[in-house]
Amino acid sequence: MKINRRDFFKKAGQGAIVLAVPAIASSILESCNNNITNPTSNSASLANVNGTYANGIVKLTVNSSSPLSKTGTAAMVNFPNGQLLVDHPSANTFNALSAVCTHAGCLITNFDSGSSQFVCPCHGSRYDVNGNVVSGPAPSPLQKYQAQFASDTLTVNVG
Ligand code: FES
């Protein structure tokens, strides 16, 4: 079969695409895998706490036996509709954040108590206790919810 100049360039173009796609995919994966060798270094799994849910409100007890009783602590709060990250930065003050990483949707399960950062186990993104990204690949902060503490009860409005 004879190939003309037009067919030659058409086939050459297809070959270039075949070669370029794996290179681009590899580059994207590389950027996601910055910390993949040990994404949870210097962190530990969060303690789990159960909460209740009704009408967009999550409630949990924080008393002296709770993993959240001391300042500087954090926990994963499980409730029927999902999970929240909760931390206790100072007396009677709590932050409540979405537990879903903004990079690729993994559940954030770890906390580095030394730096007070939440750590995603998938690719190592780190967030401060207000949900701001400290290091990526996460592109944006975690959603923060309004939290109020009174009479040993933390109330979080998750909408
Ligand atoms: S899903 Fe990739 S860092 Fe969290």
Boltz pocket constraint, residues with backbone or C-beta under 6 A from the ligand:
constraints:
  - pocket:
      binder: B
      contacts: [[A, 32], [A, 101], [A, 102], [A, 103], [A, 104], [A, 105], [A, 106], [A, 120], [A, 121], [A, 122], [A, 123], [A, 124], [A, 125], [A, 136], [A, 137], [A, 138]]
      max_distance: 6.0
